[in-house]
Amino acid sequence: CLCAAIILVLLAGCSLMSLNLPPPLKEELTKDALEVASNLSPGNVEAVRADFTPTMTSALPATKLTELWADLVRENGPFKSLGGTRGNRIQGFDVIFVTCVFERGKIDLQVTYDEDRKISGMYIRPSAG
């Protein structure tokens, strides 16, 4: 399954219980996550990787991130636009979901932030919305 192949970094043991983020933090992180998604579509992966934690930088080289986005485009058609967002706090991590709209489908880009507001995880899956 492509979804399994495009797991970028998944936080082990994330529970289904989550809390909404406080509005100011959610606003700031949502803006950042939208920028991440906007940079992926034209292939500006170094801008995305600039906010990675050291672990993410090691786990996800620029070439792999570029390949993963190209796989999404092959499977779903050209990228069209950004859709809705939602945010939660899951096991101490702030998580923003950005819906990315492609010609033949939607995916959710999950961007996970650590306490320093660095990207500590990314996950791509079919859209929930």
N, C-alpha and C positions, 0 to 999 in steps of 0.2 A: 504494500500500500504506500502510495506517495506520502501520505500523512506521516507514516512511521519513518520514512526516509528523510523527511524534512524537519525532523525534530532538531532544533538548533541546540538548545540546552534546556532540559526540563528539570525543574526543581524536584528532587526526590521527595516523595511522600506528601505532596501538597494535599491538604484536606479540602473537602467540599465546603466546609464552613468558612465564610468570609465576612468581613465587615466593610461597609462603605468607607471610602477615604474621606478625610475632612475636606470641605470645598476648596480652600486655597491650595492645598497640596495636590488635590485631584486636578485642578485647573492647570497648575504648573507642569505636572507630569503628563497630562493629556496633550498639552501643547508640544512637549518634547517627543512623545510617542507618535504624534501626527507627523512631526518632522522626520522621525526615523522612517516611517512608512513612505513619506514623500521622497526621501533620499534613496530608498531602495529601487523605486520604479525607474529612474533614469540611470541606475547603476552607480550611484555615488556612495559606494560601500565604505570608503574610508571615513566619510563624515559620520556614518552610522557607528563604525568601530571606534571613533574618537571618544565616545561615552561608555565604552565597555570597561568592565573590571579587568584586571590582569588575567584572571581565569578565563573570562569570555574571549579576550584577545587571543589567548593560546588555543582555546577550543574551537574558535571559528575564524580561520584565516580569510582574508579578503576573497581569495579565489573560490573558496567553498561557499561563501555567502552569495557571490555572483552566480555560481552554478545553481544554487538552490532557488534563487529568484528566477533564473532562466527556466528551470523545471516548472515552476508555477505558471509562467507565461505559456510554455508549451502545452501544459495540461488545461489551462483555463482561458487561453486567448489573451489578447493584449490587455494591459492594465488600463482601466477607464477612470476610476476616481476613488476617493476615500469616502467611506460611509460613516456610520455612527461610531461612538466610543463608549466605553464603560470602564469603571475603575473599582478595584477592591483591594483590601489588604488580606493577604493569605499567608498565614504562618510567619508574620513579621515582615513580609515583603510587600511592597506596593506594586500592584499589577494593573496595567492599562491594556485594554483590548481595543484594537483599531480594526474596523471592517474595511477590507480592500476589495473593491469591485472590479472584476475582470469581465471580459466579453461573455464568457460562458459560466460564470459563477462568482461566488464571493468566498473569501477566506478571512479568518480572524488572525491578526498578528497580535500575539500576546507579548508585551514588553514588561519585563520584571526588573524592578529597581531595588538596590540595596539601601542601607541606611544612609549612605553617602550620595544617594540619587544617581548612582552609576548603574548601567545596564548589566545585570547579573544573570539574565536569562532571556531567551526568546523562543517562542514556539509558534508554529503555523499549523492551523487546522481549518476544516470547513467552518463556515460562519454559522454561529448560533442564531443569527437573525435574518 
